[in-house]
């Protein structure tokens, strides 16, 4: 994983991370809304710790703020191998 990473202990912390990155980027909520295609009220809710934000909205916001996500588990290597095998099969069928 490139760069620094941090593992939030609570879902609400993700909103704090978004707020920190938005402010350090010099973006207003209106600007982040325009860049991400997400409503200002959703950004406000996320920054205030609302935990019912959709994954789609969250990922749009994270992408604009250049915040990467990662999933980790003991089974992730097996999952990646499965996906790679499926992708190779699709490529050979094309």
N, C-alpha and C positions, 0 to 999 in steps of 0.2 A: 504494500500500500504506500503510495507516494505522499510526501508531506506529513504534517502533523495530524494526529487524529485524537478524538476524544469520544468516550462512550458515555452517553447520558444515562443517568440512573433513574430518571423519571421522564415520562412522556412530555410533561410540561416544560422540561428543560429544552426541548427542541425549539419551542417558541422563543425562549431566551437566546438561543444560539442564532436564530433567524434575526431577531431584533438587533443583536450585536453586529452581525454581518451587514445588515441593511444600513445601520448608522455608520459603520466604518467605511462602507462603500459610498457614503454621501447621498444615499437615495431616500426620497420621501416615500411614504406608503403609496402615494399617487403614481410616482415614477416606477416603483416596483410592480404595482398593479398593471401599468401599461406594458412594461417589459415582459411580464409573466402571463398576461391574459387572465389574471385572477382578480376578483373584486377586492377593493380596499377593505371591506368589512371582513373578508376571510383572512386577510393579512393581519388585521387588528386582532381578530379572534385568536389566531395562531400565536401571535406575540404575547397575548394575555393569558396563554395557557390552556385554551380550549382544546380538548382532546378528541373532538369528533370531526376534525378536518379530514376530508377525503385524501386518500393516498395520491390521487391524481393532482389535486391542488398542491399538496405538500411537495411533490416532485417538481412541479412547474416552478415553484418558489425557490427550491433548493438549486435547481439548474441555473436560474438567473444569478443567484448569489455565489455560484461556483462552489457549492457545498456538495461533496460526494457522499454517497451512501455505500455501505458495505454490509454484506451478510456473512456471518461466520458460524460454522458448526463442524462437528467431527465428520458429518456426512457430505460436506460441501464438495470435497474432491470427487466423490462418487457421482454427485449430481452434475458437476462440470463434465466429467467423462461421458455421462449419458447424453448431455446436450451436444457435446462435440460429435459423438457418434451419430446422433440424429441429424445434425447439420451436414455431416459428410454424406449421409445417405440422401438427403435432399439435393445436395450439389451434384451427386452422380446421376440423379433422376432428371436433372434440368437439361 
